[in-house]
Every structure is written in structure tokens, then in C-alpha cells.
Amino acid sequence: MDMKKLSEDRSWILSEMEKDITKNMVPAQLSDPNEAGFRVLTALLQDVAMDGLHSSGEFFFLPSNEDDELQFFVNLVTICEHVPDECPEQLVIALAAINTYVLTGAFAFDPVAKTLIYKLTSPMPIETPKEEMFEKSDLSMGLALQMVSDYAYMLVEVVEGTRTAESVIRFFTTMEH
């Protein structure tokens, strides 16, 4: 695999995604390559998880080696930047319920950073043409944002103390939407 071409293709994809995002008046910025050689597209996501809540999204390709057959596009959405200390037990129960039923990706609580996130990593063959990589990456991003839009509000309500983990479980087991 031509690693220089792969890096150029990934930069082109992320640049095109940045253009698409900013066209819709969403603040976004593509980083310069970091020491590992990859770039990160960061976007401010307003009202995605719930009205009035600002989240941030980071979208990037994991570094690859010449002998890799797969590459991975990562969607990482930070839903809450600070989860109170008294919340994690209820949150972990609610996360387990949602992750059992969510179509793709997973919601998670980082106990060190005390953040609530959603992560979806999409694999694709490393030899995928850049236009197809763009389409698959764009679809992956759209899917990640849809999952956050559909389910994150329940977790935010658990963090805020206005919803219990049991009500999240009931939502999925009785399908009371």
C-alpha cells in the first residue's frame, strides 16, 4: 500500500467533510497532522443530543501500517463533558440498556475524564478508492449523529437526574416511545 497516497486520500476526505459540515453553518476545523501522522476533523454539534445542548464530534482515520488490510474511520461524539460523581451507577445501568438495543456503535462513560461519549468505528478495506471511502465515511458520520440524536437525550436526562436507569430499560423493553 502506498502510505503517502493513503494519507493524501484521507486528508481529501476529511477536507471534503469539513466543507460539507461548514456549508450547513456548523463550526468545524480540520487539524494539521499530529505526531502519529493523522488528522482530526472536529465539529461543534448543536442540539444533536438534545435541544440546547452543545456536543463536540471528532472524526478521523486511525493510523495504518503498510501491511494492514483494513482501515478504520472513527466517529467520537462527546455528549457531556462533565458527569457528576453521584451519577455513574445510574448512568452505567442506562448505558448497558441502550447499548443492548442501539443499532450500531456504543455509548460510554469515561470514569477518568468523567465524560459521556458515543463512539462508532467503521472498518473498510484499505484499498478502497477515495470516492468510495468518502461515501462510507460520510455514511458512518451520519449514522453516528443519528444514534446520538435518537438516544443520547435519555442519558443526558440520567446525568441531570430527571430520568432513572429503570425508565431507560422500560423504554426499550416495552417500546413505549
TIMAR-324861 format. One record per atom (N, C-alpha, C): residue in one letter; x, y, z. Coordinates in steps of 0.02 Angstrom, whole numbers, padded with zeros to 5 digits, always signed. Layout:
<rs>
AXYZ
...
</rs>
This chain:
<rs>
M+00042-00059+00000
M+00000+00000+00000
M+00044+00062+00000
D+00027+00109-00042
D+00062+00173-00045
D+00036+00217+00012
M+00074+00221+00066
M+00053+00256+00126
M+00045+00332+00114
K+00086+00359+00070
K+00080+00431+00055
K+00013+00445+00020
K-00006+00402-00027
K-00070+00410-00062
K-00128+00400-00013
L-00122+00351+00030
L-00175+00338+00080
L-00184+00400+00124
S-00130+00429+00146
S-00133+00489+00187
S-00164+00548+00149
E-00146+00555+00086
E-00175+00608+00045
E-00249+00597+00035
D-00269+00535+00022
D-00341+00519+00013
D-00380+00535+00076
R-00353+00516+00133
R-00387+00529+00197
R-00392+00604+00210
S-00340+00641+00195
S-00342+00714+00203
S-00395+00744+00157
W-00399+00721+00096
W-00450+00745+00049
W-00520+00730+00076
I-00531+00670+00101
I-00596+00650+00128
I-00615+00696+00186
L-00571+00704+00233
L-00585+00746+00292
L-00596+00819+00272
S-00558+00843+00222
S-00567+00911+00198
S-00636+00920+00166
E-00657+00871+00127
E-00723+00873+00095
E-00778+00870+00148
M-00768+00830+00199
M-00816+00826+00254
M-00820+00893+00291
E-00762+00924+00302
E-00761+00990+00334
E-00801+01040+00293
K-00792+01040+00228
K-00829+01086+00184
K-00904+01073+00189
D-00924+01010+00187
D-00995+00993+00192
D-01024+01016+00258
I-00987+01005+00313
I-01012+01024+00379
I-01019+01099+00385
T-00968+01136+00364
T-00969+01209+00372
T-01020+01242+00325
K-01037+01207+00269
K-01089+01233+00224
K-01155+01240+00262
N-01166+01197+00310
N-01227+01198+00350
N-01220+01242+00412
M-01172+01287+00411
M-01161+01335+00465
M-01141+01302+00531
V-01110+01245+00528
V-01085+01211+00588
V-01010+01224+00593
P-00988+01252+00649
P-00916+01263+00657
P-00877+01197+00656
A-00827+01193+00612
A-00786+01133+00606
A-00716+01153+00587
Q-00667+01113+00608
Q-00598+01127+00591
Q-00559+01062+00584
L-00520+01058+00531
L-00477+01001+00519
L-00407+01017+00545
S-00381+00974+00588
S-00315+00986+00618
S-00260+00973+00567
D-00202+00999+00583
D-00142+00979+00547
D-00124+00909+00569
P-00084+00872+00531
P-00066+00804+00553
P-00030+00807+00620
N-00049+00761+00666
N-00016+00757+00731
N+00048+00715+00725
E+00081+00701+00781
E+00144+00664+00778
E+00135+00593+00752
A+00075+00565+00758
A+00061+00498+00730
A+00045+00503+00656
G+00038+00564+00630
G+00027+00573+00559
G-00046+00576+00538
F-00092+00577+00585
F-00162+00581+00563
F-00194+00646+00584
R-00247+00662+00547
R-00283+00725+00556
R-00351+00710+00588
V-00376+00760+00624
V-00440+00753+00658
V-00485+00810+00636
L-00545+00792+00616
L-00597+00841+00600
L-00640+00850+00662
T-00641+00910+00689
T-00680+00925+00749
T-00737+00971+00730
A-00797+00955+00756
A-00856+00996+00741
A-00895+01009+00804
L-00922+01069+00810
L-00967+01087+00865
L-01037+01065+00843
L-01067+01021+00881
L-01132+00993+00863
L-01185+01023+00910
Q-01226+01066+00883
Q-01277+01099+00924
Q-01343+01062+00918
D-01374+01050+00974
D-01441+01020+00977
D-01444+00950+00947
V-01388+00913+00943
V-01390+00846+00916
V-01415+00797+00968
A-01387+00798+01028
A-01408+00752+01081
A-01476+00773+01110
M-01485+00838+01119
M-01549+00865+01141
M-01548+00941+01133
D-01607+00970+01127
D-01611+01042+01117
D-01573+01080+01170
G-01534+01129+01148
G-01497+01171+01194
G-01431+01143+01217
L-01415+01081+01198
L-01352+01051+01220
L-01301+01053+01163
H-01242+01076+01179
H-01188+01078+01130
H-01142+01019+01143
S-01130+00980+01091
S-01085+00923+01094
S-01028+00937+01046
S-00977+00895+01050
S-00923+00901+01000
S-00911+00834+00968
G-00894+00836+00905
G-00880+00774+00869
G-00809+00775+00843
E-00776+00718+00847
E-00710+00710+00818
E-00713+00652+00770
F-00688+00662+00709
F-00693+00613+00656
F-00624+00604+00625
F-00600+00542+00621
F-00532+00531+00597
F-00522+00458+00577
F-00469+00447+00540
F-00446+00379+00523
F-00391+00360+00571
L-00395+00300+00597
L-00339+00275+00638
L-00278+00265+00594
P-00218+00274+00622
P-00158+00262+00582
P-00156+00190+00557
S-00126+00181+00498
S-00120+00115+00468
S-00047+00099+00454
N-00034+00035+00448
N+00032+00011+00428
N+00028-00015+00357
E+00085-00021+00324
E+00087-00044+00255
E+00056-00112+00244
D+00060-00156+00294
D+00033-00224+00285
D-00039-00232+00309
D-00072-00177+00330
D-00142-00181+00352
D-00188-00193+00292
E-00239-00233+00304
E-00289-00245+00252
E-00352-00203+00263
L-00362-00182+00326
L-00419-00141+00343
L-00396-00074+00370
Q-00438-00023+00360
Q-00429+00042+00391
Q-00492+00057+00431
F-00486+00102+00479
F-00542+00115+00524
F-00556+00190+00528
F-00618+00207+00515
F-00641+00276+00522
F-00679+00282+00588
V-00658+00329+00630
V-00685+00337+00698
V-00728+00399+00702
N-00788+00389+00732
N-00833+00444+00749
N-00837+00445+00825
L-00817+00500+00855
L-00817+00505+00928
L-00854+00569+00946
V-00913+00561+00977
V-00953+00619+00996
V-00953+00625+01072
T-00930+00682+01097
T-00933+00696+01169
T-00999+00728+01183
I-01041+00693+01221
I-01109+00716+01235
I-01111+00761+01296
C-01078+00740+01349
C-01072+00781+01411
C-00999+00782+01430
E-00974+00842+01443
E-00903+00848+01461
E-00890+00838+01535
H-00942+00838+01577
H-00931+00826+01648
H-00992+00790+01677
V-00981+00728+01698
V-01033+00689+01731
V-01020+00693+01806
P-01071+00715+01845
P-01061+00722+01918
P-01043+00655+01951
D-01005+00659+02005
D-00983+00598+02041
D-01040+00554+02064
E-01097+00583+02083
E-01152+00544+02110
E-01192+00507+02056
C-01177+00517+01993
C-01217+00491+01938
C-01195+00424+01908
P-01133+00405+01909
P-01110+00347+01870
P-01148+00281+01877
E-01171+00263+01936
E-01205+00199+01943
E-01268+00197+01900
Q-01310+00247+01905
Q-01371+00250+01864
Q-01353+00255+01790
L-01301+00294+01775
L-01280+00303+01706
L-01255+00237+01675
V-01216+00200+01712
V-01189+00136+01686
V-01246+00087+01672
I-01297+00085+01715
I-01354+00042+01703
I-01392+00064+01640
A-01402+00129+01633
A-01436+00156+01574
A-01395+00143+01511
L-01329+00150+01515
L-01285+00136+01458
L-01291+00063+01436
A-01292+00017+01484
A-01299-00054+01467
A-01364-00066+01431
A-01418-00035+01453
A-01483-00044+01420
A-01481-00017+01349
I-01457+00044+01340
I-01456+00073+01273
I-01410+00034+01227
N-01351+00015+01251
N-01304-00021+01209
N-01328-00090+01189
T-01375-00118+01227
T-01405-00182+01208
T-01449-00173+01146
Y-01480-00116+01139
Y-01529-00106+01086
Y-01508-00059+01030
V-01457-00018+01041
V-01436+00029+00989
V-01412-00010+00928
L-01427+00016+00869
L-01412-00020+00808
L-01337-00029+00794
T-01298+00021+00810
T-01227+00019+00794
T-01189+00066+00840
G-01125+00053+00849
G-01085+00094+00893
G-01102+00081+00966
A-01077+00124+01010
A-01090+00115+01081
A-01083+00182+01117
F-01124+00190+01168
F-01118+00246+01214
F-01073+00223+01270
A-01035+00270+01299
A-00988+00251+01352
A-00978+00308+01401
F-00958+00290+01461
F-00939+00337+01513
F-00865+00328+01526
D-00827+00381+01520
D-00756+00379+01536
D-00748+00401+01609
P-00733+00355+01655
P-00730+00373+01726
P-00671+00418+01744
V-00620+00419+01702
V-00562+00462+01717
V-00578+00534+01696
A-00599+00542+01634
A-00615+00610+01609
A-00684+00633+01632
K-00725+00585+01656
K-00794+00599+01678
K-00836+00628+01622
T-00829+00596+01563
T-00867+00618+01505
T-00913+00562+01481
L-00967+00582+01448
L-01013+00537+01416
L-01002+00543+01341
I-00989+00487+01308
I-00972+00488+01237
I-01013+00436+01198
Y-01011+00444+01133
Y-01036+00393+01086
Y-00979+00380+01037
K-00967+00317+01022
K-00913+00301+00976
K-00936+00249+00926
L-00921+00262+00863
L-00934+00215+00809
L-00871+00211+00767
T-00843+00152+00760
T-00785+00142+00718
T-00806+00098+00659
S-00793+00122+00599
S-00813+00087+00538
S-00752+00061+00501
P-00749-00006+00492
P-00693-00034+00453
P-00708-00032+00378
M-00656-00028+00339
M-00662-00034+00266
M-00595-00058+00238
P-00598-00094+00183
P-00534-00117+00153
P-00488-00057+00139
I-00425-00068+00151
I-00376-00014+00143
I-00368+00006+00070
E-00385-00039+00025
E-00379-00024-00047
E-00441+00011-00075
T-00488+00031-00033
T-00549+00064-00056
T-00532+00129-00091
P-00559+00141-00152
P-00548+00205-00187
P-00573+00264-00144
K-00540+00321-00151
K-00554+00377-00107
K-00627+00400-00111
E-00658+00399-00170
E-00727+00421-00176
E-00773+00374-00136
E-00759+00310-00139
E-00798+00261-00101
E-00783+00268-00025
M-00720+00282-00009
M-00702+00294+00062
M-00740+00354+00088
F-00745+00406+00046
F-00782+00466+00066
F-00855+00448+00080
E-00887+00412+00035
E-00957+00393+00043
E-00967+00351+00106
K-00923+00303+00118
K-00929+00260+00177
K-00916+00300+00242
S-00868+00344+00240
S-00853+00386+00299
S-00910+00434+00313
D-00938+00463+00260
D-00994+00509+00268
D-01055+00472+00295
L-01067+00412+00271
L-01122+00371+00296
L-01111+00354+00370
S-01049+00337+00387
S-01032+00320+00456
S-01044+00380+00501
M-01024+00440+00480
M-01035+00500+00519
M-01110+00513+00528
G-01146+00507+00474
G-01219+00518+00478
G-01252+00469+00525
L-01230+00407+00523
L-01258+00355+00567
L-01241+00370+00640
A-01180+00391+00654
A-01161+00409+00722
A-01203+00467+00748
L-01212+00518+00708
L-01251+00575+00729
L-01325+00556+00739
Q-01350+00510+00698
Q-01419+00487+00706
Q-01428+00449+00771
M-01381+00406+00789
M-01385+00368+00852
M-01383+00416+00911
V-01340+00467+00908
V-01337+00516+00962
V-01403+00554+00965
S-01429+00574+00908
S-01492+00611+00906
S-01550+00569+00933
D-01550+00505+00918
D-01605+00461+00939
D-01604+00442+01013
Y-01545+00434+01042
Y-01541+00403+01109
Y-01505+00443+01162
A-01461+00488+01145
A-01419+00521+01195
A-01460+00563+01245
Y-01517+00589+01224
Y-01557+00630+01269
Y-01575+00592+01333
M-01588+00527+01326
M-01605+00488+01386
M-01547+00486+01435
L-01486+00478+01408
L-01427+00476+01451
L-01414+00544+01483
V-01424+00597+01446
V-01415+00664+01473
V-01465+00674+01530
E-01526+00650+01521
E-01577+00656+01574
E-01557+00615+01636
V-01525+00558+01626
V-01500+00520+01683
V-01445+00560+01719
V-01400+00589+01681
V-01347+00630+01710
V-01377+00689+01749
E-01429+00719+01721
E-01461+00777+01754
E-01505+00757+01813
G-01519+00692+01820
G-01561+00668+01874
G-01636+00672+01861
T-01656+00685+01799
T-01727+00689+01782
T-01755+00625+01753
R-01713+00575+01744
R-01734+00510+01718
R-01695+00457+01756
T-01727+00400+01769
T-01693+00345+01802
T-01670+00294+01751
A-01622+00254+01771
A-01599+00199+01729
A-01657+00151+01715
E-01700+00140+01764
E-01757+00095+01755
E-01804+00120+01700
S-01813+00185+01694
S-01856+00211+01640
S-01824+00201+01571
V-01758+00203+01569
V-01723+00189+01506
V-01734+00115+01487
I-01728+00071+01536
I-01740+00000+01524
I-01811-00011+01500
R-01860+00020+01534
R-01930+00014+01513
R-01941+00038+01442
F-01908+00093+01424
F-01914+00120+01357
F-01899+00067+01304
F-01845+00030+01315
F-01825-00020+01266
F-01862-00086+01272
T-01879-00106+01332
T-01911-00171+01341
T-01986-00169+01327
T-02017-00111+01334
T-02089-00107+01319
T-02101-00068+01255
M-02047-00038+01229
M-02050+00003+01168
M-02103+00057+01175
E-02106+00088+01233
E-02150+00146+01245
E-02115+00208+01220
H-02122+00222+01157
H-02088+00281+01128
H-02134+00339+01130
</rs>
